[in-house]
């Protein structure tokens, strides 16, 4: 692999992740702000620990107590006055349920003078959950939704109706207390009722839409789940104030700025990428082919959240599939490198954040007897990239603002 371009890539990755950490964003919202009555803190999502720590430092003695629920491995130690729980993602588990019950116990008995500081980030749909069905049914439906190729808005439209806290129901449980919500967005366009399935925001989706999604993807739903699709979610809430901070747009702009520092001319193609991962990889490789004879360094960026349609039983994630698919398209191009990164540091059920490939990756895998086409059919990008030393491993980052893929192209004579 081109070591100079790889060094450039790691510089961009490190600086981008640092730029979108939620700490400063939370501080900006809470700076010089005071709340009447008691303040309790509820944080849910992959960035919950990071957001909770920043809020605790801002609030000091204003904070009465708090609960943070995050993904396994994403908690980073003790936070004064805040109990930390870890749970399953992308499928909720007993840890998710225990953490959510602790939050609900905390908000019981609050008065109209009190405030629930609600810190929400991506991953909250799995980590903040009180099932209205049996846990087993909820987990099975979640697995079906993740495997069928549905996008995050479609998935959350179903999950809201199977949950006792999603779709605005958590805000209702907090009443008469006020809910002051700070949201780190991981959904394209920042729709507040879709981010972590909108626990504290009025739900715009309808029962008819939920039924249509179930039909579209031919979900197998037991009667108890099917009946819940016909129960409408809250459409108005009068006790919530919401502030959105952080987004995939910020992620792309941070990456583009760092590309510019290194002498690449950056172009953000989109911050709403939402197709299948392998198609996105093929598309970005086509752009590299078109501009491969550039006279000056170029960087093309695409942010968003692709989807993976499961056709096999391998190991991987959407960023790994995107990178591996692109490797075929840039095969033999000595001046091109592509990486695709999940900002939270975990791509699918793996310890990798994504993948990094260049023009030599496909040839290296061929020598090892690995067919990229077959690997993608088996959804086993992780093991293929591992053999090519092409996994991106950052560890949990403390943020979650979607993904970014970057194509770097240098002059051929450099």
DRENDO-1510 file (C-alpha; in Angstrom, 1 decimal, always signed):
<recs>
REC; n; res; u; v; w
REC; 1; UNK; +0.0; +0.0; +0.0 .
REC; 2; UNK; +1.2; +3.5; -0.8 .
REC; 3; UNK; +2.6; +4.5; +2.6 .
REC; 4; UNK; +2.6; +8.3; +1.9 .
REC; 5; UNK; -1.1; +8.2; +1.0 .
REC; 6; UNK; -1.8; +5.9; +4.0 .
REC; 7; UNK; -0.1; +8.4; +6.3 .
REC; 8; UNK; -2.3; +11.1; +4.8 .
REC; 9; UNK; -5.4; +9.0; +5.4 .
REC; 10; UNK; -4.6; +8.4; +9.1 .
REC; 11; UNK; -3.9; +12.1; +9.6 .
REC; 12; UNK; -7.4; +12.9; +8.1 .
REC; 13; UNK; -9.1; +10.2; +10.1 .
REC; 14; UNK; -7.5; +11.3; +13.4 .
REC; 15; UNK; -8.2; +15.0; +12.9 .
REC; 16; UNK; -11.8; +14.4; +11.7 .
REC; 17; UNK; -12.8; +12.3; +14.7 .
REC; 18; UNK; -11.3; +14.8; +17.1 .
REC; 19; UNK; -13.2; +17.6; +15.4 .
REC; 20; UNK; -16.6; +15.9; +15.9 .
REC; 21; UNK; -16.3; +14.7; +19.5 .
REC; 22; UNK; -19.5; +15.8; +21.3 .
REC; 23; UNK; -17.8; +17.3; +24.4 .
REC; 24; UNK; -17.5; +20.9; +23.1 .
REC; 25; UNK; -20.9; +20.8; +21.4 .
REC; 26; UNK; -22.5; +19.8; +24.7 .
REC; 27; UNK; -20.6; +22.5; +26.6 .
REC; 28; UNK; -21.8; +25.1; +24.0 .
REC; 29; UNK; -25.4; +24.3; +24.7 .
REC; 30; UNK; -25.1; +24.2; +28.5 .
REC; 31; UNK; -22.6; +27.1; +29.0 .
REC; 32; UNK; -24.0; +29.7; +31.5 .
REC; 33; UNK; -27.4; +27.8; +31.6 .
REC; 34; UNK; -29.2; +27.2; +34.9 .
REC; 35; UNK; -32.2; +25.1; +35.5 .
REC; 36; UNK; -34.9; +25.5; +38.2 .
REC; 37; UNK; -35.6; +22.6; +40.5 .
REC; 38; UNK; -33.8; +19.3; +40.4 .
REC; 39; UNK; -31.8; +18.3; +37.3 .
REC; 40; UNK; -31.5; +14.6; +36.5 .
REC; 41; UNK; -29.5; +13.5; +33.5 .
REC; 42; UNK; -30.4; +10.7; +31.2 .
REC; 43; UNK; -28.0; +9.8; +28.3 .
REC; 44; UNK; -28.5; +7.1; +25.7 .
REC; 45; UNK; -26.5; +6.1; +22.7 .
REC; 46; UNK; -23.0; +5.3; +21.6 .
REC; 47; UNK; -21.8; +8.7; +22.6 .
REC; 48; UNK; -23.8; +8.7; +25.9 .
REC; 49; UNK; -20.7; +8.4; +28.2 .
REC; 50; UNK; -18.9; +11.2; +26.5 .
REC; 51; UNK; -21.9; +13.5; +26.5 .
REC; 52; UNK; -22.7; +12.7; +30.1 .
REC; 53; UNK; -19.2; +13.5; +31.3 .
REC; 54; UNK; -19.2; +16.8; +29.5 .
REC; 55; UNK; -22.6; +17.7; +30.9 .
REC; 56; UNK; -21.6; +16.7; +34.4 .
REC; 57; UNK; -18.6; +18.9; +34.2 .
REC; 58; UNK; -20.7; +21.8; +33.0 .
REC; 59; UNK; -23.5; +21.4; +35.6 .
REC; 60; UNK; -21.5; +20.6; +38.7 .
REC; 61; UNK; -23.7; +20.9; +41.8 .
REC; 62; UNK; -26.8; +21.6; +39.7 .
REC; 63; UNK; -26.9; +17.9; +38.8 .
REC; 64; UNK; -28.9; +15.8; +41.2 .
REC; 65; UNK; -28.1; +12.4; +39.6 .
REC; 66; UNK; -28.0; +10.7; +36.3 .
REC; 67; UNK; -28.0; +7.5; +34.3 .
REC; 68; UNK; -26.0; +6.8; +31.0 .
REC; 69; UNK; -26.7; +3.8; +28.8 .
REC; 70; UNK; -24.1; +3.1; +26.1 .
REC; 71; UNK; -22.8; +0.3; +24.0 .
REC; 72; UNK; -20.5; -2.4; +25.5 .
REC; 73; UNK; -16.9; -1.1; +25.6 .
REC; 74; UNK; -17.9; +2.6; +25.1 .
REC; 75; UNK; -18.0; +3.5; +28.8 .
REC; 76; UNK; -14.7; +5.0; +29.9 .
REC; 77; UNK; -14.9; +5.1; +33.6 .
REC; 78; UNK; -16.5; +6.8; +36.6 .
REC; 79; UNK; -18.6; +9.9; +36.2 .
REC; 80; UNK; -19.6; +11.6; +39.5 .
REC; 81; UNK; -23.4; +11.3; +40.3 .
REC; 82; UNK; -24.0; +9.3; +37.1 .
REC; 83; UNK; -24.6; +5.6; +37.0 .
REC; 84; UNK; -23.3; +4.0; +33.8 .
REC; 85; UNK; -24.8; +1.0; +32.1 .
REC; 86; UNK; -23.7; -0.8; +28.9 .
REC; 87; UNK; -26.0; -2.8; +26.6 .
REC; 88; UNK; -26.3; -4.5; +23.2 .
REC; 89; UNK; -26.1; -2.8; +19.8 .
REC; 90; UNK; -27.5; -3.1; +17.1 .
REC; 91; UNK; -29.9; -5.5; +18.9 .
REC; 92; UNK; -31.1; -4.6; +22.4 .
REC; 93; UNK; -30.3; -7.1; +25.2 .
REC; 94; UNK; -30.7; -7.4; +28.9 .
REC; 95; UNK; -28.1; -4.7; +29.5 .
REC; 96; UNK; -30.1; -2.3; +27.4 .
REC; 97; UNK; -33.3; -3.1; +29.3 .
REC; 98; UNK; -31.6; -2.7; +32.7 .
REC; 99; UNK; -30.1; +0.6; +31.8 .
REC; 100; UNK; -33.5; +1.9; +30.5 .
REC; 101; UNK; -35.3; +0.7; +33.7 .
REC; 102; UNK; -32.8; +2.7; +35.7 .
REC; 103; UNK; -33.6; +5.8; +33.7 .
REC; 104; UNK; -37.3; +5.3; +34.1 .
REC; 105; UNK; -37.0; +4.8; +37.9 .
REC; 106; UNK; -35.0; +8.0; +38.1 .
REC; 107; UNK; -37.7; +10.1; +36.4 .
REC; 108; UNK; -40.5; +8.8; +38.5 .
REC; 109; UNK; -42.0; +11.4; +40.8 .
REC; 110; UNK; -40.5; +14.5; +39.2 .
REC; 111; UNK; -42.5; +17.7; +39.4 .
REC; 112; UNK; -43.1; +20.5; +37.0 .
REC; 113; UNK; -40.2; +22.4; +38.6 .
REC; 114; UNK; -37.7; +19.7; +37.7 .
REC; 115; UNK; -35.7; +19.1; +34.5 .
REC; 116; UNK; -34.6; +15.9; +32.7 .
REC; 117; UNK; -31.5; +16.7; +30.7 .
REC; 118; UNK; -31.8; +14.1; +28.0 .
REC; 119; UNK; -28.6; +13.5; +26.0 .
REC; 120; UNK; -29.3; +11.4; +22.9 .
REC; 121; UNK; -27.0; +10.0; +20.2 .
REC; 122; UNK; -27.0; +7.3; +17.5 .
REC; 123; UNK; -27.4; +3.8; +18.7 .
REC; 124; UNK; -30.1; +4.8; +21.2 .
REC; 125; UNK; -32.7; +2.8; +19.4 .
REC; 126; UNK; -31.0; -0.4; +20.7 .
REC; 127; UNK; -29.6; +0.9; +23.9 .
REC; 128; UNK; -32.6; +2.7; +25.2 .
REC; 129; UNK; -35.4; +0.2; +25.2 .
REC; 130; UNK; -38.4; -1.0; +27.1 .
REC; 131; UNK; -40.2; -3.6; +25.0 .
REC; 132; UNK; -43.9; -3.6; +24.6 .
REC; 133; UNK; -43.6; -7.2; +23.3 .
REC; 134; UNK; -41.6; -10.0; +24.8 .
REC; 135; UNK; -37.8; -9.3; +24.5 .
REC; 136; UNK; -37.4; -12.3; +22.2 .
REC; 137; UNK; -40.0; -10.9; +19.8 .
REC; 138; UNK; -38.4; -7.5; +19.8 .
REC; 139; UNK; -35.0; -8.9; +19.1 .
REC; 140; UNK; -36.2; -11.1; +16.3 .
REC; 141; UNK; -38.0; -8.2; +14.6 .
REC; 142; UNK; -34.9; -6.1; +15.0 .
REC; 143; UNK; -32.7; -8.8; +13.4 .
REC; 144; UNK; -35.2; -9.0; +10.5 .
REC; 145; UNK; -35.1; -5.2; +9.9 .
REC; 146; UNK; -31.3; -5.1; +10.0 .
REC; 147; UNK; -31.0; -7.9; +7.5 .
REC; 148; UNK; -33.7; -6.9; +4.9 .
REC; 149; UNK; -32.0; -3.7; +3.6 .
REC; 150; UNK; -34.4; -1.2; +5.2 .
REC; 151; UNK; -33.1; +2.3; +5.9 .
REC; 152; UNK; -32.8; +3.7; +9.4 .
REC; 153; UNK; -36.0; +5.7; +9.1 .
REC; 154; UNK; -38.0; +2.6; +8.0 .
REC; 155; UNK; -36.4; +0.5; +10.8 .
REC; 156; UNK; -37.2; +3.1; +13.4 .
REC; 157; UNK; -40.8; +3.5; +12.2 .
REC; 158; UNK; -41.4; -0.1; +13.2 .
REC; 159; UNK; -39.3; +0.0; +16.4 .
REC; 160; UNK; -41.2; +3.0; +17.8 .
REC; 161; UNK; -44.4; +1.0; +17.9 .
REC; 162; UNK; -42.8; -2.0; +19.7 .
REC; 163; UNK; -41.3; +0.2; +22.4 .
REC; 164; UNK; -42.5; +1.8; +25.6 .
REC; 165; UNK; -39.9; +4.7; +25.4 .
REC; 166; UNK; -39.6; +5.5; +21.7 .
REC; 167; UNK; -41.7; +7.8; +19.4 .
REC; 168; UNK; -42.1; +10.4; +22.1 .
REC; 169; UNK; -43.2; +8.1; +24.9 .
REC; 170; UNK; -40.2; +8.8; +27.1 .
REC; 171; UNK; -41.1; +12.5; +27.2 .
REC; 172; UNK; -44.6; +11.5; +28.3 .
REC; 173; UNK; -43.2; +9.4; +31.1 .
REC; 174; UNK; -41.1; +12.4; +32.3 .
REC; 175; UNK; -44.1; +14.7; +32.6 .
REC; 176; UNK; -44.9; +17.0; +34.3 .
REC; 177; UNK; -41.1; +17.6; +34.4 .
REC; 178; UNK; -39.5; +19.5; +31.5 .
REC; 179; UNK; -37.2; +17.6; +29.1 .
REC; 180; UNK; -34.2; +19.6; +27.9 .
REC; 181; UNK; -32.8; +17.4; +25.0 .
REC; 182; UNK; -29.4; +17.7; +23.4 .
REC; 183; UNK; -29.2; +15.5; +20.3 .
REC; 184; UNK; -26.2; +14.3; +18.4 .
REC; 185; UNK; -27.5; +13.4; +15.0 .
REC; 186; UNK; -26.8; +10.2; +13.1 .
REC; 187; UNK; -29.7; +10.3; +10.7 .
REC; 188; UNK; -29.4; +12.1; +7.3 .
REC; 189; UNK; -31.2; +15.4; +7.4 .
REC; 190; UNK; -31.4; +15.4; +11.2 .
REC; 191; UNK; -35.1; +14.3; +11.5 .
REC; 192; UNK; -35.6; +14.5; +15.3 .
REC; 193; UNK; -38.3; +11.9; +15.4 .
REC; 194; UNK; -36.0; +9.3; +13.7 .
REC; 195; UNK; -32.7; +9.9; +15.7 .
REC; 196; UNK; -32.6; +7.0; +18.1 .
REC; 197; UNK; -36.3; +6.6; +17.3 .
REC; 198; UNK; -37.2; +9.9; +18.9 .
REC; 199; UNK; -37.9; +9.1; +22.6 .
REC; 200; UNK; -38.5; +12.8; +23.3 .
REC; 201; UNK; -39.9; +14.1; +20.1 .
REC; 202; UNK; -43.4; +13.9; +18.5 .
REC; 203; UNK; -43.6; +11.1; +16.0 .
REC; 204; UNK; -44.5; +12.0; +12.4 .
REC; 205; UNK; -44.7; +8.5; +11.1 .
REC; 206; UNK; -48.1; +6.8; +11.0 .
REC; 207; UNK; -49.6; +3.3; +11.5 .
REC; 208; UNK; -50.2; +3.0; +7.8 .
REC; 209; UNK; -46.5; +3.7; +7.1 .
REC; 210; UNK; -45.5; +1.1; +9.6 .
REC; 211; UNK; -47.8; -1.5; +8.1 .
REC; 212; UNK; -46.5; -0.7; +4.6 .
REC; 213; UNK; -42.9; -1.2; +5.7 .
REC; 214; UNK; -43.7; -4.5; +7.3 .
REC; 215; UNK; -45.3; -5.5; +4.0 .
REC; 216; UNK; -42.6; -4.1; +1.8 .
REC; 217; UNK; -39.9; -6.2; +3.5 .
REC; 218; UNK; -42.2; -9.2; +4.2 .
REC; 219; UNK; -41.4; -9.1; +7.9 .
REC; 220; UNK; -42.6; -12.1; +9.9 .
REC; 221; UNK; -44.5; -10.6; +12.8 .
REC; 222; UNK; -46.3; -12.5; +15.6 .
REC; 223; UNK; -49.8; -11.3; +16.4 .
REC; 224; UNK; -48.7; -9.3; +19.4 .
REC; 225; UNK; -46.3; -7.2; +17.3 .
REC; 226; UNK; -48.7; -6.8; +14.4 .
REC; 227; UNK; -51.4; -5.4; +16.7 .
REC; 228; UNK; -48.9; -2.8; +18.1 .
REC; 229; UNK; -48.3; -1.5; +14.6 .
REC; 230; UNK; -51.9; -0.2; +14.7 .
REC; 231; UNK; -51.4; +1.7; +18.0 .
REC; 232; UNK; -50.5; +5.4; +17.2 .
REC; 233; UNK; -47.5; +7.2; +18.8 .
REC; 234; UNK; -47.6; +10.6; +20.4 .
REC; 235; UNK; -48.1; +13.4; +17.9 .
REC; 236; UNK; -47.6; +16.4; +20.2 .
REC; 237; UNK; -45.5; +17.1; +23.3 .
REC; 238; UNK; -45.6; +20.3; +25.3 .
REC; 239; UNK; -42.8; +19.6; +27.8 .
REC; 240; UNK; -39.7; +19.3; +25.5 .
REC; 241; UNK; -37.0; +21.7; +24.3 .
REC; 242; UNK; -34.6; +20.2; +21.8 .
REC; 243; UNK; -31.1; +21.3; +20.6 .
REC; 244; UNK; -29.4; +19.4; +17.7 .
REC; 245; UNK; -25.6; +19.4; +17.8 .
REC; 246; UNK; -23.3; +17.5; +15.5 .
REC; 247; UNK; -24.1; +15.9; +12.2 .
REC; 248; UNK; -22.7; +14.1; +9.2 .
REC; 249; UNK; -22.3; +17.5; +7.5 .
REC; 250; UNK; -19.9; +18.6; +10.2 .
REC; 251; UNK; -18.1; +15.2; +9.8 .
REC; 252; UNK; -17.6; +15.8; +6.0 .
REC; 253; UNK; -16.6; +19.4; +6.4 .
REC; 254; UNK; -14.0; +18.5; +9.0 .
REC; 255; UNK; -12.5; +15.8; +6.8 .
REC; 256; UNK; -12.5; +18.1; +3.8 .
REC; 257; UNK; -10.6; +20.8; +5.7 .
REC; 258; UNK; -8.0; +18.3; +6.7 .
REC; 259; UNK; -7.7; +17.1; +3.1 .
REC; 260; UNK; -7.1; +20.7; +2.1 .
REC; 261; UNK; -4.3; +21.0; +4.7 .
REC; 262; UNK; -2.5; +18.2; +3.0 .
REC; 263; UNK; -2.7; +19.8; -0.4 .
REC; 264; UNK; -5.7; +17.9; -1.8 .
REC; 265; UNK; -8.5; +19.8; -3.5 .
REC; 266; UNK; -11.5; +18.5; -1.6 .
REC; 267; UNK; -15.0; +18.1; -3.0 .
REC; 268; UNK; -17.9; +16.9; -0.8 .
REC; 269; UNK; -20.0; +14.9; -3.2 .
REC; 270; UNK; -22.9; +14.4; -0.7 .
REC; 271; UNK; -23.6; +14.2; +3.0 .
REC; 272; UNK; -26.7; +12.0; +2.3 .
REC; 273; UNK; -25.3; +8.8; +0.9 .
REC; 274; UNK; -27.9; +6.1; +1.5 .
REC; 275; UNK; -27.6; +3.3; -1.1 .
REC; 276; UNK; -26.2; -0.2; -0.6 .
REC; 277; UNK; -22.6; -0.2; +0.6 .
REC; 278; UNK; -21.2; -2.2; -2.3 .
REC; 279; UNK; -22.9; +0.1; -4.8 .
REC; 280; UNK; -21.4; +3.1; -3.1 .
REC; 281; UNK; -17.9; +1.6; -3.2 .
REC; 282; UNK; -18.3; +0.9; -6.9 .
REC; 283; UNK; -19.5; +4.5; -7.5 .
REC; 284; UNK; -16.6; +6.0; -5.7 .
REC; 285; UNK; -14.2; +3.8; -7.6 .
REC; 286; UNK; -15.7; +5.0; -10.8 .
REC; 287; UNK; -15.0; +8.6; -9.8 .
REC; 288; UNK; -11.4; +7.6; -9.1 .
REC; 289; UNK; -11.1; +6.1; -12.6 .
REC; 290; UNK; -12.5; +9.2; -14.2 .
REC; 291; UNK; -10.0; +11.5; -12.4 .
REC; 292; UNK; -7.1; +9.2; -12.2 .
REC; 293; UNK; -5.0; +11.3; -14.5 .
REC; 294; UNK; -5.3; +14.5; -12.4 .
REC; 295; UNK; -2.6; +17.1; -12.6 .
REC; 296; UNK; -3.0; +18.0; -8.9 .
REC; 297; UNK; -4.1; +16.0; -5.8 .
REC; 298; UNK; -7.9; +15.6; -5.4 .
REC; 299; UNK; -10.1; +14.3; -2.6 .
REC; 300; UNK; -13.7; +13.3; -3.1 .
REC; 301; UNK; -15.8; +12.8; +0.0 .
REC; 302; UNK; -19.2; +11.2; +0.6 .
REC; 303; UNK; -21.0; +11.1; +4.0 .
REC; 304; UNK; -24.1; +9.3; +5.1 .
REC; 305; UNK; -25.1; +5.8; +6.0 .
REC; 306; UNK; -25.2; +3.0; +3.5 .
REC; 307; UNK; -27.0; -0.2; +4.1 .
REC; 308; UNK; -25.9; -3.9; +3.8 .
REC; 309; UNK; -28.3; -6.5; +2.4 .
REC; 310; UNK; -27.4; -9.8; +4.0 .
REC; 311; UNK; -26.9; -12.6; +1.5 .
REC; 312; UNK; -24.3; -14.6; +3.5 .
REC; 313; UNK; -23.2; -15.4; +7.0 .
REC; 314; UNK; -19.8; -13.7; +7.2 .
REC; 315; UNK; -18.5; -10.9; +9.3 .
REC; 316; UNK; -18.3; -7.2; +8.4 .
REC; 317; UNK; -20.0; -3.9; +8.3 .
REC; 318; UNK; -21.2; -1.3; +5.8 .
REC; 319; UNK; -17.9; +0.6; +5.7 .
REC; 320; UNK; -15.9; -2.5; +5.2 .
REC; 321; UNK; -18.2; -3.6; +2.4 .
REC; 322; UNK; -17.9; -0.2; +0.7 .
REC; 323; UNK; -14.1; -0.2; +0.9 .
REC; 324; UNK; -13.8; -3.8; -0.3 .
REC; 325; UNK; -16.1; -3.2; -3.2 .
REC; 326; UNK; -14.1; -0.1; -4.2 .
REC; 327; UNK; -10.9; -2.1; -4.1 .
REC; 328; UNK; -12.1; -4.0; -7.2 .
REC; 329; UNK; -12.8; -0.7; -9.1 .
REC; 330; UNK; -9.4; +0.9; -8.3 .
REC; 331; UNK; -7.4; -2.3; -9.0 .
REC; 332; UNK; -4.0; -1.4; -10.4 .
REC; 333; UNK; -4.2; +2.4; -9.7 .
REC; 334; UNK; -1.0; +3.3; -7.9 .
REC; 335; UNK; -2.1; +6.9; -7.2 .
REC; 336; UNK; -5.5; +6.2; -5.5 .
REC; 337; UNK; -6.5; +5.3; -1.9 .
REC; 338; UNK; -10.0; +5.1; -0.4 .
REC; 339; UNK; -11.1; +4.7; +3.1 .
REC; 340; UNK; -14.6; +4.5; +4.6 .
REC; 341; UNK; -15.0; +5.2; +8.3 .
REC; 342; UNK; -17.8; +4.8; +10.9 .
REC; 343; UNK; -17.5; +7.8; +13.2 .
REC; 344; UNK; -18.3; +5.8; +16.3 .
REC; 345; UNK; -15.4; +3.5; +15.8 .
REC; 346; UNK; -17.5; +0.3; +15.3 .
REC; 347; UNK; -18.7; -0.9; +12.0 .
REC; 348; UNK; -21.3; -3.6; +12.3 .
REC; 349; UNK; -20.7; -6.3; +14.9 .
REC; 350; UNK; -16.9; -6.0; +14.6 .
REC; 351; UNK; -14.0; -4.3; +16.3 .
REC; 352; UNK; -13.2; -2.3; +13.1 .
REC; 353; UNK; -14.3; +1.2; +12.2 .
REC; 354; UNK; -14.1; +0.5; +8.5 .
REC; 355; UNK; -11.7; -0.2; +5.7 .
REC; 356; UNK; -8.8; +1.4; +3.8 .
REC; 357; UNK; -7.8; +0.2; +0.4 .
REC; 358; UNK; -5.7; +1.2; -2.6 .
REC; 359; UNK; -4.8; +0.0; -6.1 .
REC; 360; UNK; -2.8; -2.9; -4.7 .
REC; 361; UNK; -5.5; -4.4; -2.4 .
REC; 362; UNK; -7.3; -6.4; -5.0 .
REC; 363; UNK; -4.1; -7.9; -6.4 .
REC; 364; UNK; -2.9; -8.9; -3.0 .
REC; 365; UNK; -6.1; -10.7; -2.2 .
REC; 366; UNK; -6.0; -12.5; -5.6 .
REC; 367; UNK; -2.5; -13.8; -4.7 .
REC; 368; UNK; -4.1; -15.2; -1.5 .
REC; 369; UNK; -6.8; -16.9; -3.4 .
REC; 370; UNK; -9.5; -14.5; -2.2 .
REC; 371; UNK; -12.4; -13.5; -4.6 .
REC; 372; UNK; -13.8; -10.1; -3.7 .
REC; 373; UNK; -17.0; -11.0; -5.4 .
REC; 374; UNK; -17.5; -14.1; -3.4 .
REC; 375; UNK; -16.5; -12.4; -0.2 .
REC; 376; UNK; -19.2; -9.7; -0.7 .
REC; 377; UNK; -21.8; -12.3; -1.4 .
REC; 378; UNK; -20.9; -13.9; +1.9 .
REC; 379; UNK; -20.8; -10.5; +3.7 .
REC; 380; UNK; -17.4; -11.4; +4.9 .
REC; 381; UNK; -15.5; -8.2; +4.2 .
REC; 382; UNK; -13.8; -8.2; +7.7 .
REC; 383; UNK; -11.7; -11.3; +7.1 .
REC; 384; UNK; -10.8; -10.3; +3.6 .
REC; 385; UNK; -9.6; -6.8; +4.6 .
REC; 386; UNK; -7.8; -8.4; +7.6 .
REC; 387; UNK; -5.8; -10.5; +5.2 .
REC; 388; UNK; -4.8; -7.3; +3.3 .
REC; 389; UNK; -3.9; -5.3; +6.4 .
REC; 390; UNK; -6.8; -3.0; +5.4 .
REC; 391; UNK; -9.0; -2.8; +8.4 .
REC; 392; UNK; -9.4; +0.6; +10.1 .
REC; 393; UNK; -9.4; +0.1; +13.9 .
REC; 394; UNK; -9.8; +3.2; +16.1 .
REC; 395; UNK; -11.6; +1.8; +19.1 .
REC; 396; UNK; -14.8; +3.5; +20.4 .
REC; 397; UNK; -14.5; +7.2; +19.6 .
REC; 398; UNK; -17.2; +8.7; +21.9 .
REC; 399; UNK; -19.2; +10.2; +19.0 .
REC; 400; UNK; -21.6; +8.9; +16.4 .
REC; 401; UNK; -22.4; +11.2; +13.4 .
REC; 402; UNK; -22.7; +8.6; +10.6 .
REC; 403; UNK; -20.0; +7.6; +8.2 .
REC; 404; UNK; -17.6; +9.3; +5.8 .
REC; 405; UNK; -15.8; +7.8; +2.8 .
REC; 406; UNK; -12.8; +9.6; +1.2 .
REC; 407; UNK; -11.1; +9.0; -2.1 .
REC; 408; UNK; -7.6; +10.4; -2.3 .
REC; 409; UNK; -6.0; +10.8; -5.7 .
REC; 410; UNK; -2.4; +12.0; -6.2 .
REC; 411; UNK; -0.6; +12.8; -9.5 .
REC; 412; UNK; +0.8; +9.7; -11.0 .
REC; 413; UNK; +4.4; +11.1; -11.0 .
REC; 414; UNK; +4.4; +11.9; -7.3 .
</recs>
